[in-house]
Amino acid sequence: MEKSIETIWEEGFLASDALVAPKINDLYNKKSKHIVEKFKRMYSINIKAIIAFAILVIPFTYITNMPYMGIPMALIFIGVVYYSSKFKRKLYTIDSSVDSYHYLKSFKEWVTEMVAFNTKMSRYMYPTVFISMFLGFWFGSIGGDMPGEELVTWLLVDYPNMILLMGVPLWLIIGSAFAIFLLAYFGGKIGQWDINLVYGGILKRLESLLDEMEELRS
């Protein structure tokens, strides 16, 4: 039966002629680099996907007669790409010449900073996306008929006493404001869920590997 890493590590110090400690170090170096490099690839792919969405959303919403949705959403995701690219550049500055433990610790610090910023940004991003969608459905195509006005006209037939505020039903304003509040309040948690969905597996491996290394170092 193959020996566990803990047993090999201990024997590397108990036996003067055992040269396994360097092998263990090399094993952890390979594991560390594999985790970080895999994350870098996934992060780069994610940024490229956001760039593609930001580019395609405007022509798509023009085709579907919702440019008022496409323009602000494109601006939102261009902002996401900008800040994600800044974090990507910082990720590539992590010193890989140090030992694997400190390399992973530096990477974990970067992850913590990135997650904290993403959580904060999500509180603003998701409400803004909702507002963009509302504008797209309400105003429709530029220079054309406004679906929102048509909806109000249709509703007034059955509800002539419906309260309007600047041509918008009051109940719709209240409902939209409540939805925006909820998205702002839970936006951070939604952002964290999004990160866990994409990177959760690899981040769990990072935590597990660091726990192993800290246990062996103690």
LOKOLGU-824182 format. One record per residue: residue number from 1; residue in three letters; y, x, z of N, C-alpha, C in turn. Coordinates in nm, 2 decimals. Layout:
residues N
num  residu  n_y  n_x  n_z  ca_y  ca_x  ca_z  c_y  c_x  c_z
NUM  ALA  Y  X  Z  Y  X  Z  Y  X  Z
...
This chain:
residues 218
num  residu  n_y  n_x  n_z  ca_y  ca_x  ca_z  c_y  c_x  c_z
1  MET  -0.12  0.09  0.00  0.00  0.00  0.00  0.12  0.09  0.00
2  GLU  0.22  0.05  -0.08  0.34  0.13  -0.09  0.42  0.12  0.05
3  LYS  0.48  0.24  0.08  0.56  0.24  0.21  0.69  0.17  0.19
4  SER  0.74  0.11  0.30  0.87  0.05  0.29  0.98  0.16  0.29
5  ILE  1.10  0.12  0.25  1.21  0.21  0.24  1.24  0.27  0.38
6  GLU  1.23  0.18  0.48  1.26  0.22  0.62  1.16  0.33  0.66
7  THR  1.03  0.32  0.63  0.93  0.42  0.67  0.96  0.55  0.60
8  ILE  0.98  0.54  0.47  1.01  0.66  0.39  1.13  0.73  0.44
9  TRP  1.23  0.66  0.48  1.36  0.72  0.53  1.33  0.79  0.66
10  GLU  1.26  0.72  0.75  1.23  0.79  0.88  1.15  0.91  0.86
11  GLU  1.04  0.91  0.77  0.96  1.02  0.75  1.04  1.14  0.69
12  GLY  1.14  1.10  0.61  1.22  1.21  0.55  1.29  1.29  0.65
13  PHE  1.32  1.24  0.77  1.38  1.31  0.88  1.28  1.37  0.98
14  LEU  1.16  1.30  0.99  1.06  1.35  1.08  0.99  1.47  1.03
15  ALA  0.96  1.48  0.90  0.89  1.59  0.85  0.99  1.69  0.78
16  SER  0.98  1.81  0.83  1.08  1.91  0.78  1.05  1.94  0.63
17  ASP  0.93  1.93  0.58  0.90  1.96  0.44  0.91  1.84  0.35
18  ALA  0.95  1.72  0.40  0.96  1.60  0.32  1.09  1.59  0.26
19  LEU  1.10  1.59  0.13  1.22  1.58  0.06  1.25  1.44  0.00
20  VAL  1.22  1.34  0.09  1.24  1.21  0.04  1.38  1.15  0.06
21  ALA  1.46  1.21  0.15  1.59  1.16  0.17  1.67  1.16  0.05
22  PRO  1.67  1.27  -0.03  1.75  1.27  -0.16  1.70  1.16  -0.25
23  LYS  1.57  1.14  -0.25  1.51  1.03  -0.34  1.56  0.90  -0.30
24  ILE  1.57  0.87  -0.17  1.62  0.74  -0.12  1.77  0.73  -0.16
25  ASN  1.84  0.84  -0.14  1.99  0.84  -0.18  2.00  0.81  -0.33
26  ASP  1.91  0.87  -0.41  1.92  0.84  -0.55  1.88  0.70  -0.59
27  LEU  1.78  0.64  -0.51  1.74  0.50  -0.53  1.86  0.41  -0.50
28  TYR  1.93  0.43  -0.39  2.05  0.35  -0.36  2.16  0.37  -0.45
29  ASN  2.18  0.49  -0.50  2.28  0.52  -0.60  2.26  0.43  -0.73
30  LYS  2.13  0.43  -0.77  2.09  0.35  -0.89  2.11  0.20  -0.86
31  LYS  2.07  0.15  -0.74  2.09  0.01  -0.71  2.24  -0.03  -0.71
32  SER  2.32  0.06  -0.65  2.46  0.03  -0.63  2.53  0.03  -0.77
33  LYS  2.50  0.12  -0.85  2.56  0.12  -0.99  2.51  0.01  -1.07
34  HIS  2.39  -0.03  -1.05  2.33  -0.15  -1.13  2.41  -0.27  -1.09
35  ILE  2.43  -0.30  -0.96  2.50  -0.42  -0.91  2.64  -0.42  -0.97
36  VAL  2.71  -0.31  -0.95  2.85  -0.31  -0.99  2.87  -0.32  -1.14
37  GLU  2.78  -0.25  -1.22  2.79  -0.26  -1.36  2.76  -0.39  -1.41
38  LYS  2.66  -0.46  -1.35  2.63  -0.60  -1.39  2.74  -0.69  -1.36
39  PHE  2.81  -0.67  -1.25  2.92  -0.76  -1.22  3.03  -0.73  -1.32
40  LYS  3.06  -0.61  -1.35  3.16  -0.57  -1.45  3.14  -0.65  -1.58
41  ARG  3.01  -0.65  -1.63  2.98  -0.71  -1.75  3.00  -0.86  -1.74
42  MET  2.96  -0.92  -1.63  2.98  -1.07  -1.61  3.13  -1.10  -1.60
43  TYR  3.20  -1.02  -1.53  3.35  -1.04  -1.52  3.42  -1.04  -1.65
44  SER  3.38  -0.94  -1.73  3.44  -0.92  -1.86  3.41  -1.04  -1.95
45  ILE  3.28  -1.09  -1.95  3.24  -1.20  -2.03  3.32  -1.33  -1.99
46  ASN  3.34  -1.34  -1.86  3.41  -1.46  -1.81  3.56  -1.46  -1.85
47  ILE  3.62  -1.34  -1.85  3.76  -1.33  -1.90  3.76  -1.36  -2.05
48  LYS  3.67  -1.31  -2.13  3.67  -1.34  -2.27  3.65  -1.49  -2.30
49  ALA  3.57  -1.55  -2.21  3.55  -1.70  -2.23  3.67  -1.78  -2.20
50  ILE  3.75  -1.73  -2.10  3.88  -1.80  -2.07  3.98  -1.78  -2.18
51  ILE  3.98  -1.65  -2.24  4.07  -1.63  -2.35  4.04  -1.72  -2.47
52  ALA  3.91  -1.73  -2.50  3.87  -1.82  -2.61  3.91  -1.96  -2.58
53  PHE  3.90  -2.01  -2.46  3.94  -2.15  -2.42  4.09  -2.16  -2.44
54  ALA  4.16  -2.06  -2.39  4.31  -2.07  -2.40  4.36  -2.07  -2.55
55  ILE  4.28  -2.00  -2.63  4.32  -2.00  -2.78  4.28  -2.13  -2.84
56  LEU  4.17  -2.19  -2.81  4.11  -2.30  -2.88  4.17  -2.44  -2.83
57  VAL  4.22  -2.44  -2.71  4.25  -2.56  -2.65  4.37  -2.63  -2.72
58  ILE  4.47  -2.55  -2.77  4.58  -2.61  -2.84  4.54  -2.68  -2.97
59  PRO  4.47  -2.61  -3.06  4.43  -2.68  -3.19  4.34  -2.79  -3.16
60  PHE  4.25  -2.78  -3.06  4.16  -2.89  -3.03  4.24  -3.01  -2.98
61  THR  4.34  -2.99  -2.90  4.41  -3.11  -2.85  4.51  -3.16  -2.95
62  TYR  4.55  -3.08  -3.05  4.63  -3.14  -3.16  4.54  -3.23  -3.25
63  ILE  4.41  -3.19  -3.27  4.32  -3.27  -3.35  4.29  -3.40  -3.28
64  THR  4.28  -3.40  -3.14  4.26  -3.52  -3.07  4.38  -3.59  -3.02
65  ASN  4.50  -3.55  -3.08  4.63  -3.62  -3.05  4.66  -3.61  -2.90
66  MET  4.64  -3.49  -2.84  4.68  -3.48  -2.70  4.74  -3.34  -2.68
67  PRO  4.84  -3.30  -2.76  4.90  -3.17  -2.75  4.97  -3.15  -2.62
68  TYR  5.02  -3.26  -2.55  5.09  -3.24  -2.42  4.99  -3.19  -2.32
69  MET  4.86  -3.21  -2.34  4.76  -3.16  -2.25  4.73  -3.01  -2.29
70  GLY  4.72  -2.98  -2.42  4.68  -2.85  -2.46  4.78  -2.74  -2.43
71  ILE  4.91  -2.77  -2.45  5.01  -2.66  -2.43  5.01  -2.61  -2.28
72  PRO  5.03  -2.70  -2.19  5.03  -2.65  -2.05  4.90  -2.59  -2.00
73  MET  4.79  -2.65  -2.05  4.66  -2.59  -2.01  4.64  -2.45  -2.07
74  ALA  4.69  -2.43  -2.19  4.68  -2.30  -2.25  4.76  -2.20  -2.17
75  LEU  4.88  -2.24  -2.12  4.97  -2.16  -2.04  4.90  -2.13  -1.91
76  ILE  4.83  -2.23  -1.85  4.77  -2.21  -1.72  4.66  -2.10  -1.74
77  PHE  4.58  -2.11  -1.84  4.46  -2.02  -1.85  4.51  -1.88  -1.91
78  ILE  4.62  -1.87  -1.97  4.68  -1.74  -2.01  4.72  -1.67  -1.88
79  GLY  4.77  -1.75  -1.78  4.81  -1.69  -1.65  4.68  -1.64  -1.58
80  VAL  4.57  -1.72  -1.59  4.45  -1.68  -1.52  4.40  -1.55  -1.58
81  VAL  4.40  -1.54  -1.72  4.36  -1.42  -1.79  4.44  -1.30  -1.74
82  TYR  4.57  -1.32  -1.73  4.66  -1.21  -1.69  4.63  -1.15  -1.56
83  TYR  4.61  -1.24  -1.46  4.57  -1.19  -1.32  4.43  -1.14  -1.32
84  SER  4.34  -1.20  -1.39  4.20  -1.15  -1.39  4.20  -1.01  -1.46
85  SER  4.28  -0.99  -1.56  4.28  -0.86  -1.62  4.33  -0.75  -1.53
86  LYS  4.43  -0.79  -1.45  4.49  -0.70  -1.35  4.38  -0.66  -1.25
87  PHE  4.30  -0.76  -1.20  4.19  -0.73  -1.11  4.08  -0.64  -1.18
88  LYS  4.06  -0.67  -1.31  3.96  -0.59  -1.38  4.00  -0.44  -1.39
89  ARG  4.13  -0.42  -1.42  4.17  -0.28  -1.42  4.16  -0.21  -1.29
90  LYS  4.18  -0.29  -1.18  4.17  -0.23  -1.05  4.02  -0.21  -1.02
91  LEU  3.93  -0.29  -1.07  3.79  -0.27  -1.05  3.74  -0.14  -1.11
92  TYR  3.80  -0.11  -1.22  3.75  0.02  -1.29  3.81  0.14  -1.23
93  THR  3.90  0.13  -1.13  3.96  0.24  -1.06  3.88  0.28  -0.94
94  ILE  3.78  0.20  -0.90  3.70  0.23  -0.79  3.63  0.37  -0.81
95  ASP  3.64  0.45  -0.71  3.58  0.59  -0.73  3.43  0.58  -0.72
96  SER  3.36  0.61  -0.83  3.21  0.61  -0.83  3.15  0.75  -0.80
97  SER  3.24  0.85  -0.77  3.19  0.98  -0.74  3.15  0.99  -0.59
98  VAL  3.19  0.90  -0.51  3.15  0.90  -0.36  3.01  0.85  -0.35
99  ASP  2.95  0.86  -0.22  2.82  0.82  -0.20  2.81  0.67  -0.22
100  SER  2.68  0.62  -0.24  2.66  0.48  -0.28  2.71  0.38  -0.17
101  TYR  2.70  0.42  -0.05  2.74  0.33  0.06  2.89  0.30  0.05
102  HIS  2.97  0.41  0.04  3.12  0.40  0.04  3.16  0.34  -0.10
103  TYR  3.08  0.36  -0.20  3.11  0.30  -0.33  3.10  0.15  -0.32
104  LEU  2.99  0.10  -0.26  2.97  -0.04  -0.25  3.07  -0.10  -0.15
105  LYS  3.11  -0.03  -0.04  3.21  -0.08  0.05  3.34  -0.10  -0.02
106  SER  3.38  -0.01  -0.11  3.50  -0.02  -0.19  3.49  -0.14  -0.28
107  PHE  3.37  -0.16  -0.34  3.35  -0.27  -0.43  3.36  -0.40  -0.36
108  LYS  3.31  -0.40  -0.24  3.31  -0.53  -0.16  3.45  -0.56  -0.12
109  GLU  3.53  -0.46  -0.09  3.68  -0.48  -0.06  3.75  -0.54  -0.18
110  TRP  3.71  -0.49  -0.30  3.77  -0.55  -0.42  3.73  -0.69  -0.44
111  VAL  3.60  -0.72  -0.41  3.55  -0.86  -0.43  3.62  -0.95  -0.33
112  THR  3.64  -0.91  -0.20  3.71  -0.99  -0.10  3.85  -1.02  -0.14
113  GLU  3.92  -0.92  -0.20  4.06  -0.94  -0.24  4.06  -1.04  -0.36
114  MET  3.97  -1.02  -0.45  3.96  -1.10  -0.57  3.94  -1.25  -0.53
115  VAL  3.84  -1.27  -0.44  3.80  -1.40  -0.40  3.92  -1.47  -0.33
116  ALA  3.99  -1.39  -0.24  4.10  -1.45  -0.17  4.21  -1.49  -0.26
117  PHE  4.24  -1.41  -0.37  4.35  -1.45  -0.46  4.30  -1.57  -0.54
118  ASN  4.18  -1.57  -0.59  4.13  -1.68  -0.67  4.13  -1.81  -0.59
119  THR  4.10  -1.80  -0.45  4.11  -1.92  -0.37  4.25  -1.97  -0.36
120  LYS  4.35  -1.88  -0.34  4.49  -1.92  -0.34  4.54  -1.98  -0.47
121  MET  4.50  -1.91  -0.58  4.54  -1.96  -0.71  4.48  -2.10  -0.75
122  SER  4.36  -2.12  -0.70  4.29  -2.25  -0.73  4.37  -2.37  -0.67
123  ARG  4.44  -2.35  -0.56  4.51  -2.46  -0.50  4.62  -2.51  -0.59
124  TYR  4.67  -2.42  -0.68  4.77  -2.46  -0.77  4.72  -2.49  -0.91
125  MET  4.61  -2.42  -0.95  4.56  -2.44  -1.08  4.50  -2.57  -1.11
126  TYR  4.41  -2.62  -1.01  4.34  -2.75  -1.04  4.44  -2.87  -1.04
127  PRO  4.54  -2.87  -0.95  4.64  -2.98  -0.96  4.72  -2.97  -1.09
128  THR  4.75  -2.85  -1.14  4.82  -2.84  -1.27  4.74  -2.88  -1.38
129  VAL  4.61  -2.85  -1.38  4.52  -2.90  -1.49  4.51  -3.05  -1.49
130  PHE  4.51  -3.11  -1.37  4.51  -3.26  -1.36  4.64  -3.32  -1.42
131  ILE  4.75  -3.26  -1.39  4.88  -3.30  -1.44  4.88  -3.29  -1.59
132  SER  4.83  -3.18  -1.64  4.82  -3.16  -1.79  4.74  -3.27  -1.86
133  MET  4.62  -3.30  -1.80  4.54  -3.41  -1.85  4.61  -3.54  -1.85
134  PHE  4.68  -3.57  -1.74  4.76  -3.69  -1.73  4.86  -3.70  -1.84
135  LEU  4.94  -3.59  -1.86  5.04  -3.59  -1.96  4.98  -3.61  -2.10
136  GLY  4.87  -3.54  -2.12  4.80  -3.55  -2.26  4.76  -3.70  -2.29
137  PHE  4.70  -3.76  -2.19  4.66  -3.90  -2.21  4.78  -4.00  -2.22
138  TRP  4.88  -3.97  -2.14  4.99  -4.06  -2.14  5.08  -4.06  -2.26
139  PHE  5.12  -3.93  -2.30  5.21  -3.92  -2.41  5.15  -3.91  -2.55
140  GLY  5.02  -3.87  -2.56  4.95  -3.87  -2.69  5.01  -3.76  -2.78
141  SER  5.02  -3.79  -2.91  5.06  -3.69  -3.01  5.22  -3.69  -3.00
142  ILE  5.27  -3.57  -3.05  5.41  -3.55  -3.05  5.47  -3.63  -3.16
143  GLY  5.57  -3.72  -3.13  5.64  -3.80  -3.23  5.56  -3.93  -3.26
144  GLY  5.45  -3.95  -3.20  5.37  -4.07  -3.23  5.38  -4.17  -3.12
145  ASP  5.29  -4.27  -3.13  5.29  -4.38  -3.03  5.24  -4.32  -2.90
146  MET  5.29  -4.37  -2.79  5.25  -4.32  -2.65  5.14  -4.41  -2.60
147  PRO  5.02  -4.36  -2.58  4.91  -4.44  -2.52  4.95  -4.50  -2.39
148  GLY  5.03  -4.42  -2.31  5.07  -4.47  -2.18  5.15  -4.60  -2.19
149  GLU  5.25  -4.60  -2.28  5.33  -4.72  -2.30  5.24  -4.84  -2.35
150  GLU  5.15  -4.81  -2.43  5.06  -4.92  -2.48  4.98  -4.97  -2.37
151  LEU  4.93  -4.88  -2.28  4.85  -4.93  -2.16  4.94  -5.02  -2.08
152  VAL  5.06  -4.98  -2.05  5.15  -5.06  -1.97  5.18  -5.20  -2.03
153  THR  5.20  -5.20  -2.16  5.22  -5.33  -2.23  5.10  -5.42  -2.22
154  TRP  4.99  -5.36  -2.23  4.86  -5.44  -2.22  4.84  -5.49  -2.08
155  LEU  4.87  -5.41  -1.98  4.86  -5.45  -1.84  4.96  -5.56  -1.80
156  LEU  5.08  -5.55  -1.85  5.18  -5.65  -1.82  5.15  -5.79  -1.87
157  VAL  5.06  -5.80  -1.96  5.02  -5.93  -2.01  4.95  -6.01  -1.90
158  ASP  4.86  -5.94  -1.83  4.78  -6.00  -1.72  4.85  -5.98  -1.58
159  TYR  4.94  -5.88  -1.57  5.00  -5.85  -1.44  5.15  -5.84  -1.46
160  PRO  5.22  -5.95  -1.49  5.36  -5.94  -1.53  5.45  -5.90  -1.41
161  ASN  5.40  -5.91  -1.29  5.48  -5.87  -1.17  5.45  -5.72  -1.13
162  MET  5.38  -5.65  -1.21  5.34  -5.52  -1.17  5.47  -5.43  -1.16
163  ILE  5.47  -5.35  -1.05  5.59  -5.27  -1.02  5.58  -5.14  -1.11
164  LEU  5.69  -5.11  -1.18  5.70  -4.99  -1.26  5.80  -4.90  -1.20
165  LEU  5.78  -4.77  -1.22  5.87  -4.67  -1.18  5.89  -4.57  -1.30
166  MET  6.00  -4.58  -1.36  6.03  -4.50  -1.49  5.93  -4.54  -1.59
167  GLY  5.89  -4.66  -1.60  5.79  -4.71  -1.70  5.65  -4.68  -1.67
168  VAL  5.62  -4.63  -1.55  5.48  -4.60  -1.51  5.45  -4.69  -1.39
169  PRO  5.33  -4.75  -1.40  5.29  -4.84  -1.28  5.29  -4.76  -1.15
170  LEU  5.34  -4.83  -1.05  5.35  -4.76  -0.92  5.22  -4.72  -0.86
171  TRP  5.12  -4.81  -0.88  4.98  -4.78  -0.83  4.93  -4.66  -0.90
172  LEU  4.96  -4.63  -1.03  4.91  -4.52  -1.10  4.98  -4.39  -1.05
173  ILE  5.11  -4.40  -1.01  5.18  -4.29  -0.96  5.12  -4.25  -0.82
174  ILE  5.10  -4.35  -0.74  5.04  -4.33  -0.61  4.90  -4.27  -0.62
175  GLY  4.82  -4.32  -0.70  4.69  -4.27  -0.72  4.68  -4.13  -0.77
176  SER  4.77  -4.10  -0.87  4.78  -3.96  -0.93  4.83  -3.86  -0.82
177  ALA  4.93  -3.91  -0.74  4.98  -3.82  -0.63  4.87  -3.79  -0.53
178  PHE  4.79  -3.89  -0.50  4.68  -3.87  -0.41  4.58  -3.77  -0.46
179  ALA  4.55  -3.79  -0.59  4.45  -3.70  -0.66  4.50  -3.56  -0.66
180  ILE  4.63  -3.54  -0.69  4.69  -3.41  -0.69  4.69  -3.34  -0.55
181  PHE  4.71  -3.43  -0.44  4.71  -3.38  -0.31  4.56  -3.33  -0.27
182  LEU  4.46  -3.41  -0.31  4.33  -3.37  -0.28  4.29  -3.24  -0.36
183  LEU  4.33  -3.23  -0.48  4.30  -3.11  -0.56  4.37  -2.99  -0.50
184  ALA  4.49  -3.01  -0.45  4.56  -2.89  -0.38  4.49  -2.86  -0.25
185  TYR  4.45  -2.96  -0.18  4.39  -2.94  -0.05  4.25  -2.87  -0.06
186  PHE  4.17  -2.92  -0.16  4.03  -2.87  -0.17  4.02  -2.77  -0.28
187  GLY  4.14  -2.74  -0.35  4.13  -2.64  -0.46  4.07  -2.51  -0.43
188  GLY  4.10  -2.46  -0.30  4.05  -2.33  -0.26  3.89  -2.34  -0.26
189  LYS  3.84  -2.44  -0.20  3.70  -2.46  -0.19  3.63  -2.47  -0.33
190  ILE  3.70  -2.55  -0.42  3.65  -2.56  -0.55  3.65  -2.42  -0.62
191  GLY  3.75  -2.34  -0.60  3.75  -2.21  -0.66  3.64  -2.12  -0.60
192  GLN  3.62  -2.13  -0.47  3.50  -2.05  -0.41  3.37  -2.10  -0.47
193  TRP  3.36  -2.23  -0.48  3.23  -2.28  -0.54  3.21  -2.23  -0.68
194  ASP  3.32  -2.23  -0.76  3.32  -2.17  -0.89  3.27  -2.03  -0.90
195  ILE  3.32  -1.95  -0.81  3.29  -1.81  -0.80  3.14  -1.80  -0.76
196  ASN  3.10  -1.88  -0.66  2.95  -1.87  -0.62  2.86  -1.91  -0.73
197  LEU  2.91  -2.01  -0.81  2.83  -2.06  -0.92  2.80  -1.95  -1.03
198  VAL  2.91  -1.87  -1.05  2.90  -1.76  -1.15  2.84  -1.63  -1.10
199  TYR  2.89  -1.59  -0.98  2.86  -1.46  -0.93  2.78  -1.46  -0.80
200  GLY  2.74  -1.58  -0.75  2.68  -1.59  -0.62  2.55  -1.51  -0.61
201  GLY  2.47  -1.50  -0.71  2.34  -1.43  -0.70  2.37  -1.28  -0.68
202  ILE  2.46  -1.22  -0.76  2.48  -1.08  -0.75  2.56  -1.04  -0.63
203  LEU  2.64  -1.13  -0.58  2.71  -1.10  -0.45  2.62  -1.11  -0.33
204  LYS  2.52  -1.19  -0.34  2.42  -1.20  -0.23  2.34  -1.06  -0.23
205  ARG  2.31  -1.01  -0.35  2.24  -0.88  -0.36  2.33  -0.77  -0.31
206  LEU  2.45  -0.78  -0.33  2.55  -0.68  -0.27  2.54  -0.68  -0.12
207  GLU  2.55  -0.80  -0.06  2.55  -0.81  0.08  2.42  -0.76  0.14
208  SER  2.31  -0.80  0.07  2.17  -0.75  0.12  2.16  -0.60  0.11
209  LEU  2.21  -0.54  0.01  2.20  -0.40  -0.01  2.28  -0.33  0.09
210  LEU  2.40  -0.38  0.12  2.49  -0.32  0.22  2.43  -0.33  0.36
211  ASP  2.37  -0.44  0.39  2.30  -0.46  0.52  2.19  -0.36  0.53
212  GLU  2.11  -0.34  0.43  2.00  -0.24  0.43  2.06  -0.10  0.46
213  MET  2.16  -0.06  0.39  2.22  0.07  0.40  2.28  0.09  0.54
214  GLU  2.35  -0.01  0.59  2.41  0.00  0.73  2.30  0.01  0.83
215  GLU  2.19  -0.06  0.82  2.08  -0.05  0.91  2.02  0.09  0.91
216  LEU  2.00  0.15  0.79  1.95  0.28  0.78  2.04  0.39  0.84
217  ARG  2.17  0.36  0.83  2.27  0.46  0.87  2.29  0.45  1.02
218  SER  2.24  0.34  1.09  2.26  0.33  1.23  2.16  0.40  1.31
